[in-house]
Amino acid sequence: MSYYDYFGQFRQMSLEELRRRAEESLEKERACGKRLEPVVLPGRPRKICRTWWGDAWCRNLERYADYMSRIDRGKRYVRSGAVVDLKISGGDIAAKVQGSQSTPYQVSIRVDALGENRRKEIEQKALGKIKDLAALASGEFPEELKDLFFSKEGLFPSPKEIHFRCTCPDWAYMCKHVVAAMYGIGVRLDENPFYFFPMRGMDVDKLMDKAIGNKLESMLANVDVESTRIMKDVDLLEVFGVES
């Protein structure tokens, strides 16, 4: 967070100043009737994301960023509220990130959809691991789905599958404004993990329908199988001391 002042001196912008500029930009945009969706971190968390999947997204970002100095700056930006708007529509992410100028920079991020073969492979892996449909339906990713994110051929995009553009003059491929927006995506995934699937070109509704269908087939296949948890008459007398 730095720029040259009126006298040509290199100056580091404080977090307080950045927050003030971001708040001013929010007020101006909203006064014009624009609907903004700022990235807000509750409190002052040590970690940007609170869930294992959001945190995994952030770690994946840190794994392949080309300029590590911009990682720390991007973290400070998102923590200060500089990401005044971030919208995810499938694999297209549009963000506005406050910088040293009076108006926020425009950041666009594009995540490539999975190829058909890889998409089908991930769908089959997901269907074989989804045991807790209630948790998935409520927006909680069960622990057994972790390898879908961490594996080499998982849901996370590789560097060649993600593309950035920012209107700032920074020469870096991944500038601090892009990094802040990328961390903002992690926060959005905290709020709604189902963004993962359409981001990679997968239909989450169809995936859920298949998972429910598989669950029903499994239940119907075992409908005539006697459960070991059903107590017989002799068990009632032995356990409770009563006759059936």
WOGIDA-V339018 format. One record per pair of residues at least 12 apart in sequence whose ideal C-beta (glycine too) atoms are under 6 Angstrom apart, sorted by the first residue. I is the first residue (numbers start at 1). J is the second residue. If there is no record, write none. Layout:
i=I j=J
i=I j=J
//
This chain:
i=1 j=13
i=1 j=18
i=3 j=100
i=13 j=100
i=15 j=80
i=18 j=80
i=18 j=82
i=19 j=80
i=19 j=81
i=21 j=98
i=22 j=81
i=22 j=82
i=22 j=84
i=22 j=98
i=25 j=84
i=25 j=98
i=25 j=104
i=26 j=84
i=36 j=84
i=36 j=85
i=37 j=85
i=37 j=87
i=38 j=84
i=39 j=83
i=39 j=86
i=39 j=184
i=39 j=187
i=48 j=183
i=49 j=186
i=49 j=190
i=50 j=190
i=51 j=190
i=53 j=141
i=53 j=193
i=54 j=186
i=54 j=189
i=54 j=190
i=56 j=149
i=57 j=186
i=57 j=189
i=58 j=186
i=60 j=156
i=61 j=182
i=64 j=159
i=65 j=174
i=66 j=173
i=66 j=174
i=67 j=172
i=70 j=176
i=70 j=179
i=71 j=179
i=73 j=176
i=74 j=176
i=74 j=179
i=74 j=180
i=74 j=183
i=77 j=176
i=77 j=180
i=78 j=180
i=78 j=183
i=78 j=184
i=82 j=97
i=82 j=98
i=82 j=180
i=83 j=95
i=83 j=97
i=83 j=180
i=83 j=184
i=84 j=96
i=84 j=98
i=84 j=104
i=86 j=184
i=88 j=188
i=88 j=195
i=90 j=198
i=91 j=111
i=91 j=113
i=91 j=199
i=92 j=110
i=93 j=109
i=94 j=108
i=95 j=107
i=95 j=181
i=97 j=177
i=97 j=180
i=97 j=181
i=105 j=166
i=105 j=167
i=105 j=168
i=105 j=177
i=106 j=167
i=107 j=166
i=107 j=177
i=107 j=178
i=107 j=181
i=108 j=165
i=109 j=164
i=110 j=163
i=111 j=157
i=111 j=162
i=111 j=199
i=112 j=161
i=113 j=201
i=114 j=200
i=114 j=201
i=119 j=202
i=127 j=210
i=127 j=211
i=127 j=214
i=129 j=144
i=129 j=145
i=130 j=211
i=139 j=193
i=141 j=193
i=155 j=196
i=155 j=200
i=164 j=178
i=166 j=178
//
